[in-house]
Amino acid sequence: MGRETRRASAQDLDALLDELAAAGTLCAPTRLGDEVVFRQVADRGAICRDYVNSLIPPKDLLLPSPEPLLSYRIEGGQPALEPAADGRPREVVLFGARSCDVAGLAYLERFLSGAIFGRPDLADAPFLARRRAVTVLSVVCEEAGPTCMCVCCKGGPALAEGYDWQLTRLASGWLVEIGSERGERLAERFADRLPGADAGAVAEKEERVRQAVRRFERSSTRRVQTMVGGRMVSAGRLPPAFWERLGERCFECGGCAFVCPTCYCFNVADVSPPGAVPADGTDGSVAPAVPGGPTEPPADGRWERVRLRDCCNLPGFVRQAGGSYPRWTAGERCLTRFFHKLSWQFHRRMDALGCTGCGRCAQVCLGGIGIDQVSEEMTAELTGAKPHAAHAGPPARES
């Protein structure tokens, strides 16, 4: 759909957020100690606006972990499903998400809707129900953070599509671009506070985005070498020794995937819900919620089947029936991860890179193998160029 543009004064945007907060539907970035997290806010004053990005992406609101899928009871060894609770998610307005995270949500939606397979019957119903209930008001970034790389990955600082509202701070007020039917409905609700924008406001926004890109290109040392990396990993031109070296630096912690806005891998486990004690008096530990854990049948009592975040870098992720395991080494699992992120095969299937340039993997990786470092090492493998010295290890976190 074509983009409709409107304007909002700073006072009208604040009043809009006040009304959403009072209705209990506003979720926004807030300070929690030294971190910024997305959560429901009852007071606009709790919103954190002077941040580059949160460590945990707002995708966690749409893909919670653990996520109960069903409940059942076992009596005398016989299972019986319990009635499902009303799982309809409540309407939420998510304010303040950055472009890289909005692009990540679009990536998740393409995959989890079954659209890339032409199979809507394969859609992830819980995710799609939550996505349809969330209206995303993204905010265009003005400055890149120390590990930001969105310019390399079409993940920002502004987007051409995929948002419900895209807000850009102007010299006076905000430009509001409306990009979806959800966004249109919200704009109609607050139509008296959102007059139409003129060409000057749109031009100012475009110039601000150009300036943000120029500042990134002048000052940032972070790059995702998408063309070289994609070509080399797609064609299998990187020798096994390259991946072995990466595997030696990988701590196999899964942190890169858990903070990535496009990762969606999960495991399913049967667990005893909090406070429930199986009939045999155990603590429910016969089916621990860990990847590759024991698969003993649950004892009599009440159980929940839950979905849990998982990661292709973790041992046990691709264990198959009968115990076979096709990716024994950390290096092989690193190859799987970066093939998924950068290869032309996945790019063609998803119509987007598996990376939006948020830089979180570079923040959390203890072994210094964020996607920017790995893509530069791919280039070095081809050209002999030395990777940038700033990438020798993980950067210090800003307080």
ABEGO torsion letter per residue (X at the ends): XBBBBBBBBAAAAAAAAAAAAAAGABBBBBBBEABBBBBBBABAAABBABBABBABBAAAAABBOBBBABBBBBBGGBBBBBBBBBABBBBBBBBGBBAAAAAAAAAAAAAAAGAAAGBAAABBAAAAAAAAABBBBBBBBABBBAABAAAAAGAOABBABGBABBBBBBABEBBBBBABAAAAAAAAAAAAABBBBBAAAAAAAAAAAAAAAAAAAAABABBBBAAAAAAAAAAGABBAAAAAAAAAABAGAGAAAAABAABABBBBBBBBBBGBBBAAGBAGAABBBBBGBBABBBBBEBBBBBBBBBBAABBGAABBBGGBBABABAAAAAAAAAAAAABAAAAAAAGBBABAGAGAAAAABAAGABAAAAAAAAAAAAAGBBBBAAAABBBBBBX
